[in-house]
Each structure stands twice: as structure tokens, then as C-alpha cells.
Amino acid sequence: MPSPYKFSFKNESLWLSHERCIFWENEKALILSDLHFGKTGHFRKSGIAVPQNVFKEDLQRLFSQVQFFKATNLIIVGDLFHSYENKEMDLFLKWRNDLSSLHIRLIKGNHDILTRKFYELAGIEVSDEQWLRSPFCFTHDITLKCNDTGKDNFTFSGHIHPGIKINGIGKQSLRFPCFYFSKDYSVLPAFSRFTGLTSLQTKPSDKVFALIENNVVEIQ
């Protein structure tokens, strides 16, 4: 597995993974967003032939990251699930039972509409809008902002599935998922590969890390 990118930030060691998540070393926690589990099942239910292995591969990638970093916590900043329950939720629960000692904290996103009973069954601790763990705050949509966090709390968010355009020779360009860090907040790439990308408008003071093939590349 390619080596993660060490990013020292707010006196914390963060490891940026090409698999679209961040390992927070002091908390032994993976920070990730927008997994959208169940999305492929909803597409198939609507008659769109999306193979189920897309979902299975995302679950395997998550398992691999937990094992690689020896994480004991997951902090998910929204859209763990895509919509109502479908058969893919049964596979998720089996995956969850195999990692029952892993603590999962979900800060709910706009797609997280499952019942409280399901979250309890899956052993997922839920926060409705935000969650604080100094020096960080976690929320799904940065436009909602975190309230009463104190001036020193930096916010992690998701929701927009950020991408960065890289120009090549002539008029050629490609877009890649990325980690985005401004002075006050970060936007994580969507963990699921079955998502689109939203192009970012960046400032010179921002830091952007593009995920190019199997590498984390600092763009600015």
C-alpha cells in the first residue's frame, strides 16, 4: 500500500491517505466523509445496472484502512448512508459485526435518514449537526458552520465532494478528488468512488492535496 502523506496541523499529526480518508494519530481515528453506502442498491432498484461490487469494494477499502492504521475510531462527517434501507445494509451490518470493537461516530448528513433504531443496531453513535473534539469540530456541510466551538477549533466537513482541476499541455485538463484546507476549515473528498466532483475555487493561502492514482500530491 502506498505511504500516506504526513501533514502536521494544529499540533496534531494527520496522515492523508490516497484512499480518501485522514488518520488522526493521537485519537487513533479515521476521519472520512460521504461513503453513501446503499447508493448502488438504490440505482439498481431504479433499473440502472450498477454492479454491486462497487459497494463491496468501498467496504473492503474501509476495512483495509482500519487495519493499516490500526484505527480504533471512525469519525464520519456525514452521508455514511445514501437513503432508506436496502439489501446492502445487511452486508454493512455483517461488516460491522466483524469489527464490533471499532467505535463509530456519525455526524449526520443530508442523506443520513435511517431510523435511530438502525443506528443503535449498528452500534453507531450519532450527532445531529456537529461534534467537537478539541482542537477540531466536525460537521457535514461547512455552510452550516459549527457553533460555539471557540476560536481555536478547526472544522472538518464533507458534502461537496471536492475536486481540483490540473491543467496539462495545451488545453488539456483533468479533475481529481482532493483534500482541501483553508485557514478555518477542511473539506474531505468523498470516500465513495461512486460520486461526482465539485471544482474548488482556491486562494493562494489554501492547501490542496490531490489524489492522483495512488498518491497524495500537494498542489499548493
N, C-alpha and C positions, 0 to 999 in steps of 0.2 A: 504494500500500500504506500502511495506517495507520502512524503513527510508533510505534516501540517505546517502552517505559517505562524510563527510565534509573534504575537502583537501585544506588547506591553502597554497597558492603558489604564489610567486611574489607579496606578499602583497595583494592578491586577495582571496576571498572566492569562491571556486569551489565546487559544490555538484555533486558527481559522482552517477549516477542513474543506478540501475540494468537494466533499460530499454534502456541502451546503449547510453546515452547522458549525457552531463555535463551542469549544470546550473551555469552560471556566475552571481553571485549575484548582483554585482554593476551595471551591464548592463541590468539586468533582461532578460538575453538572454540564450536560449538553444543552445549549440554547439553540432552539430551532423554531421554524415557523412554516405555516401553510403546507401541511402534509396532505390535506384533502383526501384522507382515507375514505373510500367508498365512492369516489367520483367516477371511477371507471365502471363500477357496477350500475350507477345511475345512467351513464351513457348507453350501456348495453341494454338496460331496461327500456330506453327510448328508441331502440332499434339501431343504434350506432355501434358498429362492430369494433369495439376497443378490446384488445386482448387482456385477460385478467392478469397475465404475468407482469403487466406494468405495476399493478398494486403489490404483487408478491415481491417484485424487485425492490420497491421502496421499503417494504418491511425488512427485507434482508439487508439493505443498506443501513437502515437504522440499527438493526441488531449488530452489524459489523462495527459501527461507530461506537456503540455502547461497549463492545468487547475490546476494541482497540484502545480506547481512552480509559477503560475500567471505570466508566461513569456509574455513579450511584443515584444520580438525579437527572430527570429531564425537566427542562423549563420550556414550555411550548407557548409562544406568543401568538396564539390564535389559529383557527381553522385546522385543528387536528383532524376533524371530520368534515365531510363536504355537505351533508344534508341528513335526511332521515335514514333510519337503519335499513340495511340490505344485507345480503349474504356475506359480503366482505367483512361485516362487523363480527361475524362468527370466527373468521380467520384472525382478525385482530385480537379477539378475546383469547384465542388459543396462544397467540404470540405473547400476549400479556401474562398469561398463566405461566409460561416458560420463564418469564422474567419478573416473577412476583415480588422479588425484593427491591426492584427498581422503583424509586419514588417518582411519580409523575405529577407535575403541577401544570395545569392548563389555565392560561388567561384567555377567556373565551373571545372568539372572533365572530364575525357576522354569519359564518356558515355553521357554527357550533350550536345546533338547535336540538340535539338529542336530549332526552329526559335526564333529570337528576339521577333517576334510578339506574340508568345505563352507566353514568359516570361512576356511581358508587359500586356497581357490579364490576367495573373495570379497574377499580382501585385508583381512580384519578381524582386528585384534589383540584377543585375548580375555584377560580377567582373571576368575578363577572367583568370587571373593567380594567383593573390594574393590580399589580403586585409589587411590593417593594422588598428588596434585599440589598441593603447598602453595600456598595455605593451605586447600585443600579435600581432602576424602575423598569417594569415590563408591562407593555400594553400592546394590543393588536394593531390599532390604527393610530399613527402618530398625530394625525389631525385632531384626535380627541384629547391628546396630551395627558400627562399624568398630573394629578392634583396633589397639593400638599406634600411634595416629595422632598422639599428642601433644595437649596441651591446646588448642593454637591451631587445630587443623584442624576446620573446619566440614564437616558431611556433607550431600551431596545424595543423594536417594533417589527412588524411584517406587513402583510396585507397587500402591498402594491406589486410584489414580485419584481424587484428592481433588476434592470439590465443596463449595461453600458455599451455604447457603440464605439467600436475601434475601427478607424479608417485605415485602409491599405493603399496599395498603389493605384493611382488614377482615382476613379470614383467608387472603388470597391470598399465595402464596409461590412462588418459582422457585429452582431449583438451577442453579448454573453451575460449570464447571470452574475451578480456581484454582491459583495458586502459593501454597504455604504456607511461612512461615519462622518457626521458633521460635528460641530462643536458641542451640540447639546443632545444629539440622538443618533441612533443607528437604525438602518433598515436592513433586515436579513433577506437573503434570497429565499424563494420558495423551495422547501425541501423536496417536494414532489417535482419530478421531471415532466409530469403531465400538466403543465401550466404555461401560460404565455409570459411575456416580459414587458415591463413598462420602462421606457427610456428615461433616464435621470438627467436632470439639468444640474450640473455640479458647479461649485465655486472653487477657486484656487486653494482655499484653506481646507477643503474637504479631503478625506482619504477614501479611495475607492480600490477595492481588491476584486479583480475579475477572476472568474473561474473558467479557465481555458484548458480544455481537455482534462487532464488530471492534475492540474497545477493551480495554485493560488498566486496570482500575479498582481503586485501593487502597480496600479496605473497612475495614480497621483497621490 
